[in-house]
Structures are given as C-alpha cells and as structure tokens.
Amino acid sequence: MATRWIWQQPDWPDFNWQAERLASLLRECVQAQGQLMGMAGSVSHALGAQTELDALLQNIVTSSAIEGEQLNVGSVRSSLARRLGLELVDGTSVSPRSEGLAQLMLDATRRFAEPLTCARLLEWHRWLFPDQENDLNARAMHVGALRGDESMQVVSGRIDRPTVHFEAPPRKGLERQLEQFLDWFEASRNQTALDPLLRAGIAHFWFVTLHPFDDGNGRLTRTLTDLALAQGEAQAIRFYAMSASILDDRSGYYRILEASQKATLDITEWLDWFLQTLLRSLCQAIARIDSVLGKTRFWQAHRESELSVEQVKVLNRLLDGGDRGFEQGISAGQYQAVAKVSKATATRHLAELLDKGCLQRLPGGGRSTRYQVNYPD
C-alpha cells in the first residue's frame, strides 16, 4: 500500500519535532501564559467570574463556528451562567444543545485532574449531540459510540470528482489506536521533559487524525485541547479561548492539518502553527484583562466624582474599547451622538470631564479636537 497519510508511516504515531526551531516561540507562549495568570489573580471574584464566562462562551461558540454551525449565543450563555453560579439577566431559555455544550466544556476544564478515558470521551460525544434521537436526518450517526465501518474521509468539490483532503485510519483497530492515545495522554502529564504546551499541540493533532467519531471530531479535539491546557496550568479557570484564534485563521488551520497529515512524523510545522495561534489567544486575553483592570482602577479613582448619567455612559464606552470604543479618541460631535445631548451640552460635559481629570485632550484643535480616557497612574 502506498504511503499517503501520516498514519500509514511505519513508526506511527512516534512523532518528532525540531525543538530548537520552536524554542523561542515556546518561550514567548510560556511567558504570556504566566503574565495572564498573574493578571487574572488581580481581578476581583465577580469580574473574574464574568471574564471566565465570556472566555468559555467564546470558546464554545467559535469552536462550532469553525465547523460552520451558528449557535444560539444567549442560550449557551444562560447554560454556562447557571453552572457557574452567576445570575441570569436576560431570562433566555436554554436548549438541550446549549446544556450539552456547557456541560462538555465545564467537564473538560473543571475536572481537568481526572483521567481522560474512552468512557468519558463517549459521554462527551453524547453531550455534543443530545437531541440526535429526534433528528430524522441523522439517525445513521453513532452517538456516544465510535464511528461506523464505512471509510471516513474529509472531501470537497464535485460529487463525481471529489478532492480528498484527509482519510482517517481504518475502523478496524480503532479501539486499540484510541487506547494507545489515551495511555499516552495520561502518562505524558508526568513527563517533565515534554512541555505542557507542546503536549497540548501533539494531543490536538493526534486525536483529530484518529477521527474516532462519525461527527464532532473537530469540536471534541478542541475540547480535549482545553483539557490539556488546563492540566498544564493546573487550574480550572479559563481566561482565553484558543478556538477563537483558530477561527480567525480557519483556512490556515485546515491547510496545516492537511499538509501535516500527508507528511512525515516530523510535526514541527504543525506545532509552530499551534503555538503561534495559542500565543495570539493569550495576548488577546491579556489585553482584555488589562482593559478590565484599567476600568476598575479608573472608577476607583473617580468614585467621588459627581458625573451625569450621560458622562458615565460615554466614559464606559471609552473604557470598554473594542470596535465601539473610539480608539482614536472621541470628538464633541461623537459625544453628542452617543450621549444624545445638544452640542452646547456636549461641549460643557467634555470641559467638566477635563477639569475632573477623567479625560485628556489629544493633540490637534478646532473641530478635530479629540479626547481620550486619562487613566490614573
């Protein structure tokens, strides 16, 4: 048989990589991870719980979006909030789908110390497809069981001339291959010579290549990656969402997987992509928490300031940043539009905020004058 797929290599799955090529990037990831954990410790319990909820929600929603599925965000948020002991503010009803996804994510992260077994994986699969029995179009799927005997391929293009991007190992022997993976996953937790972040990258690639289920392999692979990362950090609380960074480079994700699954057992290229993607998600989380801490410091410094409802609204918009946060500062005209006040009131409000040290004037003058938050030292 011609060797086309990585699992056909004689030494499969004895992966190797060029450690020196990854050393600098790995060091950056470890430093960013440490910085994030340190910053997270400075966040109050209430803010920390909200930040974790946002990260978990983002992870679930983007992991499904990678597969082209759009979830009911409100329903998933409600399911997560209830499990995290947070108040439900919008009263959104939950579905078996959102309940299963929340249960899956929290099982992987909250129970990170418990071993990953085949039985636990099958339970994960049931949570991923909780209402499958009622779906007349999908009764052929083996829910809570390994895939069927038919060939498992990832294809695109015309039906009569499909392009095969990947073919999974044969069904025969899959149990043994999965057990081999699970044994490694457990043993490698205590392998001091293997960095936990590299372990997460290897686990991701190995499991998605086994493709043990009829459907849901990508989502379970990313859940398993979250488990591996939680084990490496030895903490259940999640403040970053790697699936969001994968979605940002979805085509690159599939491209590197396909190239690596058709290559040798040297998975340096895959691990390089994995670490770069992880670093992006860590840096995004650091920026978010930095914003949260900055906002907290600002309001502590101005807790005695007498501000109008409109002034508080605009300041919160500026403090929240992001797409709606006026990164280049806010003008009098924009203040007027956000606060829904007259031009004269906007000018007066801005002058008051300058006097109270809430805002600072940016270089420039006249109609182009802009203002930004004056963060306390």
C-alpha positions as CSV (number, residue, x, y, z in Angstrom):
1,M,0.0,0.0,0.0
2,A,1.4,3.4,-1.0
3,T,2.0,5.7,2.0
4,R,-0.3,8.7,1.5
5,W,-1.4,9.5,5.1
6,I,0.7,10.0,8.2
7,W,-0.9,7.1,10.0
8,Q,0.4,4.8,7.3
9,Q,4.0,5.6,8.3
10,P,5.8,2.6,9.8
11,D,6.6,4.4,13.0
12,W,3.1,6.0,13.5
13,P,2.4,7.6,16.0
14,D,6.0,8.2,17.1
15,F,6.0,11.9,16.5
16,N,9.1,14.0,16.5
17,W,9.9,17.7,16.1
18,Q,12.8,20.2,15.9
19,A,12.9,21.6,19.4
20,E,15.4,24.3,18.5
21,R,13.0,25.8,15.9
22,L,10.2,26.0,18.4
23,A,12.2,27.2,21.4
24,S,11.8,30.9,21.0
25,L,8.1,30.7,20.2
26,L,7.5,28.3,23.1
27,R,9.3,30.7,25.5
28,E,7.0,33.5,24.4
29,C,3.9,31.4,25.0
30,V,5.1,30.4,28.5
31,Q,5.8,34.0,29.4
32,A,2.4,35.2,28.1
33,Q,0.7,32.4,29.9
34,G,2.5,33.4,33.2
35,Q,1.6,37.1,32.6
36,L,-2.0,36.2,32.1
37,M,-2.3,34.0,35.2
38,G,-0.6,36.8,37.2
39,M,-3.0,39.4,35.9
40,A,-6.0,37.1,36.4
41,G,-5.1,36.9,40.1
42,S,-5.6,40.7,40.4
43,V,-9.2,40.6,39.1
44,S,-12.0,40.6,41.7
45,H,-14.0,37.5,42.1
46,A,-17.1,39.0,40.4
47,L,-15.1,40.3,37.5
48,G,-13.1,37.1,37.2
49,A,-16.3,35.0,37.0
50,Q,-17.7,37.3,34.3
51,T,-14.3,37.2,32.4
52,E,-14.3,33.4,32.6
53,L,-17.9,33.2,31.4
54,D,-17.0,35.3,28.4
55,A,-14.0,33.2,27.6
56,L,-15.9,29.9,27.9
57,L,-18.8,31.3,25.8
58,Q,-16.4,32.5,23.1
59,N,-14.6,29.1,23.1
60,I,-17.9,27.1,22.6
61,V,-19.4,29.5,20.0
62,T,-16.2,29.8,17.9
63,S,-15.5,26.0,18.0
64,S,-18.9,25.4,16.5
65,A,-18.4,28.3,14.0
66,I,-15.2,26.6,12.8
67,E,-17.4,23.7,11.6
68,G,-19.9,26.2,10.1
69,E,-22.5,25.9,12.9
70,Q,-24.1,29.1,14.3
71,L,-25.2,28.6,17.9
72,N,-27.9,30.5,19.9
73,V,-25.4,32.6,21.9
74,G,-28.0,33.7,24.5
75,S,-29.0,30.1,25.2
76,V,-25.4,28.9,25.6
77,R,-24.6,31.9,27.9
78,S,-27.6,31.0,30.1
79,S,-26.5,27.4,30.4
80,L,-22.9,28.4,31.3
81,A,-24.1,31.1,33.8
82,R,-26.3,28.7,35.7
83,R,-23.4,26.2,36.0
84,L,-21.0,28.9,37.1
85,G,-23.5,30.2,39.7
86,L,-24.0,33.6,38.0
87,E,-27.3,35.4,37.8
88,L,-29.3,35.1,34.6
89,V,-30.1,38.6,33.5
90,D,-32.0,38.1,30.2
91,G,-34.0,35.0,31.1
92,T,-33.1,33.3,27.8
93,S,-34.5,29.8,27.7
94,V,-31.9,27.0,27.3
95,S,-32.0,24.1,24.9
96,P,-30.7,20.5,25.2
97,R,-28.0,21.6,22.7
98,S,-26.7,24.5,24.8
99,E,-27.0,22.5,28.0
100,G,-24.9,19.7,26.5
101,L,-22.2,22.1,25.2
102,A,-21.9,23.9,28.6
103,Q,-21.7,20.6,30.4
104,L,-19.0,19.4,27.9
105,M,-16.8,22.5,28.3
106,L,-17.0,22.6,32.1
107,D,-16.4,18.8,32.4
108,A,-13.2,19.3,30.4
109,T,-11.9,22.3,32.3
110,R,-13.3,21.9,35.9
111,R,-12.5,18.2,36.0
112,F,-9.0,18.6,34.5
113,A,-7.4,16.4,37.2
114,E,-9.5,13.4,36.3
115,P,-8.2,10.9,33.7
116,L,-9.4,11.0,30.2
117,T,-10.9,7.6,29.4
118,C,-12.8,6.1,26.5
119,A,-16.0,6.2,28.6
120,R,-15.5,9.9,29.3
121,L,-15.0,10.6,25.6
122,L,-18.2,8.8,24.7
123,E,-20.0,10.8,27.3
124,W,-18.6,14.0,25.7
125,H,-19.9,12.8,22.4
126,R,-23.4,12.3,23.8
127,W,-23.3,15.8,25.3
128,L,-22.3,17.2,21.9
129,F,-25.4,15.6,20.2
130,P,-28.0,15.5,23.0
131,D,-31.1,15.6,20.8
132,Q,-29.8,13.3,18.0
133,E,-32.5,10.7,18.5
134,N,-35.2,13.2,17.4
135,D,-33.3,14.2,14.3
136,L,-34.8,12.1,11.5
137,N,-32.0,13.2,9.1
138,A,-29.2,12.0,11.4
139,R,-30.2,8.6,12.7
140,A,-27.3,6.9,11.0
141,M,-24.8,8.7,13.3
142,H,-23.4,6.6,16.2
143,V,-24.0,8.9,19.1
144,G,-21.9,8.0,22.2
145,A,-20.0,5.4,20.2
146,L,-17.1,5.1,17.9
147,R,-17.7,5.6,14.1
148,G,-19.1,3.0,11.8
149,D,-17.3,0.7,9.4
150,E,-17.5,2.9,6.3
151,S,-14.5,4.9,5.2
152,M,-14.0,8.2,7.0
153,Q,-12.9,11.0,4.6
154,V,-12.8,14.8,4.5
155,V,-13.7,15.8,0.9
156,S,-14.7,18.8,-1.1
157,G,-15.5,19.6,-4.7
158,R,-17.9,17.9,-7.2
159,I,-19.5,14.6,-6.2
160,D,-18.2,12.9,-9.3
161,R,-14.7,14.3,-8.9
162,P,-14.1,14.9,-5.2
163,T,-10.9,16.2,-3.7
164,V,-9.9,14.0,-0.7
165,H,-8.3,16.2,1.9
166,F,-7.9,13.5,4.5
167,E,-8.7,9.9,5.2
168,A,-8.8,8.6,8.7
169,P,-7.3,5.3,9.8
170,P,-9.5,2.2,9.1
171,R,-12.2,1.3,11.5
172,K,-10.6,-2.0,12.3
173,G,-8.1,-1.5,15.1
174,L,-9.5,1.9,16.0
175,E,-10.2,0.9,19.6
176,R,-6.5,-0.1,20.0
177,Q,-5.3,3.1,18.5
178,L,-7.6,5.2,20.7
179,E,-6.4,3.3,23.8
180,Q,-2.8,4.0,22.7
181,F,-3.6,7.7,22.5
182,L,-5.4,7.7,25.9
183,D,-2.5,5.9,27.6
184,W,0.0,8.5,26.2
185,F,-2.3,11.3,27.2
186,E,-2.4,10.1,30.8
187,A,1.3,9.2,31.1
188,S,2.6,12.4,29.4
189,R,1.1,14.5,32.2
190,N,4.0,13.5,34.3
191,Q,6.6,13.6,31.6
192,T,8.8,16.5,32.7
193,A,10.8,16.6,29.5
194,L,7.7,17.4,27.5
195,D,6.4,21.0,27.8
196,P,2.7,21.0,28.6
197,L,2.0,23.4,25.6
198,L,3.7,21.0,23.2
199,R,1.8,18.2,24.8
200,A,-1.5,20.0,24.0
201,G,-0.4,20.6,20.4
202,I,0.5,16.9,20.0
203,A,-2.7,15.8,21.6
204,H,-4.7,18.0,19.2
205,F,-3.0,16.7,16.1
206,W,-3.0,13.0,17.1
207,F,-6.7,12.9,18.2
208,V,-8.1,14.8,15.1
209,T,-6.0,12.5,12.9
210,L,-7.6,9.4,14.5
211,H,-11.1,10.9,13.8
212,P,-12.8,8.4,16.0
213,F,-16.4,9.6,15.6
214,D,-18.9,9.9,12.8
215,D,-19.2,13.6,13.5
216,G,-18.0,16.1,16.1
217,N,-14.3,15.2,15.9
218,G,-13.1,18.8,15.5
219,R,-15.1,20.1,18.4
220,L,-14.1,17.2,20.7
221,T,-10.4,17.7,19.6
222,R,-10.6,21.4,20.6
223,T,-12.3,20.4,23.9
224,L,-9.6,17.9,24.6
225,T,-7.0,20.7,23.9
226,D,-8.7,22.9,26.5
227,L,-8.4,19.9,28.9
228,A,-4.7,19.5,28.1
229,L,-4.1,23.3,28.6
230,A,-6.0,23.3,31.9
231,Q,-3.9,20.3,33.1
232,G,-0.7,22.1,32.1
233,E,-1.8,25.2,34.1
234,A,-3.2,23.1,36.9
235,Q,-6.2,25.3,37.2
236,A,-9.8,25.1,36.0
237,I,-10.5,28.8,35.4
238,R,-10.2,29.7,31.8
239,F,-9.4,33.3,30.7
240,Y,-8.6,32.7,27.0
241,A,-10.3,31.0,24.1
242,M,-8.0,29.2,21.7
243,S,-10.9,28.2,19.4
244,A,-11.5,31.9,18.7
245,S,-7.9,32.3,17.4
246,I,-8.3,29.1,15.3
247,L,-11.5,30.6,13.8
248,D,-9.6,33.8,12.9
249,D,-7.3,31.6,10.7
250,R,-9.8,28.8,9.8
251,S,-8.4,28.3,6.4
252,G,-4.8,28.2,7.8
253,Y,-6.0,25.6,10.3
254,Y,-7.3,23.2,7.7
255,R,-4.4,23.9,5.4
256,I,-1.7,23.0,8.1
257,L,-3.7,20.0,9.2
258,E,-4.0,18.6,5.7
259,A,-0.3,19.3,4.9
260,S,0.8,17.6,8.2
261,Q,-1.5,14.6,7.8
262,K,0.1,14.0,4.4
263,A,3.7,14.4,5.6
264,T,6.2,12.6,7.8
265,L,6.1,12.2,11.6
266,D,8.1,15.4,12.0
267,I,5.2,17.7,13.1
268,T,7.4,20.8,13.7
269,E,5.3,22.9,11.2
270,W,2.0,21.9,12.9
271,L,3.4,22.7,16.4
272,D,4.7,26.1,15.1
273,W,1.2,27.0,13.8
274,F,-0.4,25.7,17.0
275,L,1.9,27.8,19.3
276,Q,1.5,30.9,17.2
277,T,-2.2,30.5,17.4
278,L,-2.1,29.9,21.2
279,L,0.1,33.0,21.6
280,R,-2.4,35.2,19.8
281,S,-5.2,33.9,22.1
282,L,-3.1,34.6,25.2
283,C,-2.2,38.1,24.0
284,Q,-5.8,38.9,23.3
285,A,-6.8,37.7,26.8
286,I,-4.0,39.8,28.3
287,A,-5.4,42.9,26.5
288,R,-8.9,42.1,27.7
289,I,-7.9,41.7,31.3
290,D,-5.7,44.8,31.1
291,S,-8.8,46.7,30.0
292,V,-10.8,45.3,32.8
293,L,-8.2,46.2,35.4
294,G,-7.8,49.7,33.9
295,K,-11.5,50.3,34.0
296,T,-11.6,49.2,37.7
297,R,-8.7,51.5,38.6
298,F,-10.4,54.4,36.8
299,W,-13.7,54.1,38.6
300,Q,-11.9,53.6,41.9
301,A,-10.0,56.9,41.3
302,H,-13.3,58.7,40.3
303,R,-15.7,57.2,42.8
304,E,-16.2,60.6,44.4
305,S,-16.6,62.5,41.2
306,E,-20.1,63.8,40.5
307,L,-20.8,62.7,37.0
308,S,-24.0,62.8,34.9
309,V,-25.7,59.7,33.5
310,E,-24.6,60.8,30.0
311,Q,-21.0,61.3,31.2
312,V,-20.8,57.8,32.8
313,K,-22.3,56.3,29.6
314,V,-19.6,57.9,27.4
315,L,-16.8,57.1,29.8
316,N,-17.8,53.4,29.9
317,R,-17.9,53.3,26.1
318,L,-14.4,54.7,26.0
319,L,-13.2,52.3,28.8
320,D,-14.6,49.2,27.1
321,G,-12.7,49.9,24.0
322,G,-13.0,47.4,21.1
323,D,-14.9,48.2,17.9
324,R,-17.2,50.7,19.6
325,G,-14.7,52.3,21.9
326,F,-13.3,55.2,19.8
327,E,-9.7,54.1,19.7
328,Q,-8.6,57.4,18.2
329,G,-10.4,59.3,20.9
330,I,-13.9,60.9,20.9
331,S,-14.9,64.3,19.4
332,A,-17.5,66.7,20.6
333,G,-19.8,65.6,17.7
334,Q,-19.4,61.9,18.7
335,Y,-20.0,62.7,22.3
336,Q,-23.2,64.5,21.3
337,A,-24.4,61.4,19.3
338,V,-23.5,58.8,22.0
339,A,-24.9,60.8,24.9
340,K,-27.9,62.1,22.9
341,V,-27.4,65.7,24.1
342,S,-27.2,69.1,22.4
343,K,-24.0,70.5,21.0
344,A,-23.7,73.0,23.8
345,T,-24.2,70.3,26.5
346,A,-21.6,68.1,24.9
347,T,-19.1,70.9,24.9
348,R,-19.9,71.6,28.6
349,H,-19.7,67.9,29.6
350,L,-16.3,67.5,27.9
351,A,-15.0,70.6,29.7
352,E,-16.2,69.2,33.0
353,L,-14.5,65.8,32.3
354,L,-11.3,67.5,31.5
355,D,-11.4,69.5,34.8
356,K,-12.1,66.4,36.8
357,G,-9.2,64.5,35.2
358,C,-11.4,61.9,33.6
359,L,-10.3,62.8,30.1
360,Q,-7.3,64.3,28.4
361,R,-7.2,66.3,25.2
362,L,-5.3,64.8,22.3
363,P,-3.0,66.9,20.1
364,G,-4.9,68.9,17.5
365,G,-7.5,71.6,17.8
366,G,-10.7,73.1,16.5
367,R,-13.3,70.8,15.2
368,S,-10.8,67.9,15.1
369,T,-10.2,68.1,18.8
370,R,-10.4,64.6,20.3
371,Y,-10.4,63.3,23.9
372,Q,-9.4,60.0,25.5
373,V,-9.5,58.5,28.9
374,N,-7.0,59.8,31.4
375,Y,-6.0,56.6,33.3
376,P,-4.8,57.0,36.8
377,D,-1.1,56.1,37.5
